[in-house]
Amino acid sequence: MSHLVYYSETVQGSRLLASRYRVVLVASPTVLVVVLAFTSYWTHALFYIDSQGVYSRGSAYMIQPIVSYCYVIHTSLHAFVQSRRVESLQTKTIFRTLAFFAIPALVGGTFQVVYSVPGLCVGIMIGILLLYIVFQEQLISTDPLTGLNNRNRFETYILSLFSNVDQAEDVYLLMMDADGFKQINDRYGHVEGDHALQVISAALKEVCSASGSFIARYGGDEFVVLQKAMAEQDILHLCAAINDELACAEVPYLLRMSIGYARVGDGVDTWQDLLRAADAELYRVKREKKKVGVQIR
């Protein structure tokens, strides 16, 4: 059980594992149970086999499930609290899964204590299977180059968003691509082009993640951001902040995004309408830039 706790706390970036002293402290209950289990042959502390060959519980048997329960409850509560604090949808999903892990383990453990059936192992197995499924889903939904959500994940998310009209209220979609990205590839090579995309994704995470934005790589050098905002001015500030962040990037070329945005409402009532409206605004912005001589391809 303790190794699962270590895994959960590592994923959460827990301070419990920040030093060797804390790791030893956390491992101490497990060490105690292991010592009691090995010495039970002589002490009968956790269990013993009577003269008829029948397994029986020892006087200290309850130490084992109590230690296991404490581990599971602690890490699950910690994951639940963390899931309420983080803004990233992916991270929130992982933390919620880690929090749910306790439920089948506790139910199975209770059956094991009360009815003497190996329920704890079954409960832990169910929790591990659930974690595996979630992490596989995260891998499928993540762009491997930038670490952002991919187009498939974006489409799934926006569909779920529009399944509830109230959820989609005051949502803006930002569609953007990098100015002169083809020139970066032609002059510096595709490896540097990939690095430019990683720089852009890092800038988007830095600027947008704190406000709970959903960020995805749409394809090529195109990125999308879904952001709730009460006023259009907030979106204008967000667009400016993205380009200000890119202006600070340590790269031998200028990185700047053309950004078009649209808001749900005022004739934009479906996710397809939102995409079309944001895309049309993006190309309007690019046409205006082209008129004043900005290299946009």
Secondary structure as UniProt FT lines:
FT   HELIX           2..11
FT   TURN            12..13
FT   HELIX           15..17
FT   HELIX           20..43
FT   STRAND          47..49
FT   TURN            51..52
FT   STRAND          55..57
FT   TURN            59..62
FT   HELIX           63..85
FT   HELIX           89..100
FT   HELIX           102..115
FT   HELIX           119..140
FT   TURN            144..146
FT   HELIX           151..162
FT   HELIX           165..168
FT   TURN            169..170
FT   STRAND          171..178
FT   TURN            179..180
FT   HELIX           181..188
FT   HELIX           190..208
FT   HELIX           209..211
FT   STRAND          214..219
FT   TURN            220..221
FT   STRAND          222..228
FT   HELIX           232..247
FT   STRAND          257..263
FT   TURN            266..267
FT   HELIX           271..291
FT   TURN            292..293
//
